[in-house]
Amino acid sequence: MSFRGINTTVIQIRRQVFTEVARMAYANVKGEQANHLMRKIPYTIIPGEEGKLRKDIFLERAIVEERVRLAMGLPTRRMDEHNSVVSGLEDASIADKYYDPPLVNVIKFACNRCPEKLVKVSDLCQGCLAHPCMEVCPKKAITWESGRSTIDQEKCIKCGRCVTVCPYNAIVKTERPCAAACGMGAIHSDELGRAEIDYSKCVSCGQCLVNCPFGAIADKGQIYQLIQGFNRGDRIYALVAPAFINQFPSLASTGKLKSALKAIGFCDVVEVAIGADLCTVDEAHDFLEEVPEKLDFMATSCCPAWSMMAKTTFPGLAKNISMTMTPMVFTARMMKQADPEARMCFIGPCAAKKLEASRRTVRSDVDFVLTFEELAGIIEAKDLDLDNLEVDPAEMDLCYASAAGRGFAQSGGVAKAVADKIKEWRPDMEVKIASAQGLADCKKLLMLAKAGKYNGYLLEGMGCPGGCIGGAGTIADPVRTAAVLNKYVKDAEFTDPEQSAFMSNIHMLKDDPNFEV
């Protein structure tokens, strides 16, 4: 379980890092001045002379240094080599730099070396006469010593049977939190017991980084590069994913959010739900053309973590994943056709979108990717008076996308939108759908599909629990967000696309037969 919606120390430090990196970028200095500001950040975030978090202030600051480097898109430093915290800063100080892989990184000296899996008898053991734990253990790993049960870890296979039968709940089964959150089984221990990521399995969903209670895992960012673009006068659009709802309490209205985004440097704001509408149409066409004549079933393509998992874990099913572009790419390409000289920044809930945007086929469309959490840090760095932020009455809405497009933010929303569109075109046709959220359940869904259990179906997979609203880059509690999103989706049913001249032109553009995506 992640900590979204709980203001933990780990989240506070992560946000402070984003804020200080943004402040440094807005200062727009180079050379030794930039080096000085970067070296100063750990002392700003971890002040004083005594450690309060890990009891070693030098270790605390060293961990912050690595988080700063990652937030700026720089690689972590090797622990067995001397390397300055500002190493590589000059290369990062340009507005056109993508991060170098890997995207998700373990800060080794921040890792607590949690055991991978452990079944342990706690002090709650009452030494009961029945000792059912001993009776059910298939490996006879539990013995009676000094009036209580003891588990031989060499024999224990972590089956958990003893956990379920103990009448006092005195036996606990634990797993490293980052590994438990990883649906790909990509996290194991290195030779020193620290977490290590197998990048041949990792799909960059980011669930490990939001579930590590020690803040030892972080993804790379483009905060510094984006603000360099603002500083040199680039015209940059903010493409905001519909999962933004409930993420910024101080910017409760869409009009306020738009004003804040313009104040930090964006030229205009568009909601990616408009790209979701295009995606719906394209996937509906694909389904009608492919299933069941050419394919047994078709799976949606919107979630890059799900799509990558499907293609790497089940290569034989790669053809069943829709070739439709994601709403992010649809929206970016549409906007670049409308304004060819502009640059595009996707702002959303997802770490995997950073990976998607770095692909060779997408780089020319999406220039930057920010998570909601990173955006919150930038807004704080700009020191905006959010309570008195002026809102243009003519720009109260981000765009006038459909309710179905906004619904993409929640698990089940994509498949429902596509099925409803098919029903609109073919009222006599029944479209069977099945969906899964979280990569572990997504794998189970595809295993059943491979076995022929979902022939004729439209399958939807979301890499994060709850869908995009539970993504690694979100801030708020996904359960609360779901309730607020449902209202936002419903509100879209009563909007008029003609109220926005700009978005009306975009709608016309997407219907233009000469428009290619």
Secondary structure as UniProt FT lines:
FT   TURN            4..5
FT   HELIX           9..27
FT   HELIX           31..45
FT   HELIX           57..71
FT   TURN            72..73
FT   TURN            79..80
FT   TURN            85..88
FT   HELIX           89..92
FT   TURN            95..96
FT   STRAND          104..106
FT   HELIX           108..110
FT   STRAND          117..121
FT   TURN            123..124
FT   HELIX           132..136
FT   TURN            138..139
FT   STRAND          142..145
FT   TURN            146..147
FT   STRAND          148..151
FT   TURN            153..155
FT   HELIX           161..165
FT   TURN            167..168
FT   STRAND          171..175
FT   HELIX           177..181
FT   TURN            183..184
FT   STRAND          187..189
FT   TURN            191..192
FT   STRAND          195..197
FT   TURN            199..201
FT   HELIX           207..211
FT   TURN            213..214
FT   STRAND          217..219
FT   HELIX           223..231
FT   TURN            232..233
FT   STRAND          236..240
FT   HELIX           242..244
FT   TURN            245..247
FT   HELIX           249..251
FT   HELIX           254..264
FT   STRAND          268..271
FT   HELIX           273..290
FT   TURN            291..294
FT   STRAND          298..299
FT   HELIX           304..313
FT   HELIX           315..320
FT   HELIX           327..338
FT   TURN            340..341
FT   STRAND          343..348
FT   HELIX           352..357
FT   TURN            360..365
FT   STRAND          368..371
FT   HELIX           372..381
FT   TURN            382..383
FT   HELIX           386..388
FT   HELIX           393..395
FT   HELIX           403..406
FT   HELIX           407..409
FT   TURN            411..412
FT   HELIX           413..425
FT   TURN            427..428
FT   STRAND          432..437
FT   HELIX           439..450
FT   TURN            451..456
FT   STRAND          457..462
FT   TURN            465..466
FT   HELIX           468..470
FT   TURN            472..473
FT   HELIX           478..491
FT   HELIX           492..494
FT   HELIX           497..499
FT   HELIX           501..511
FT   TURN            513..514
//
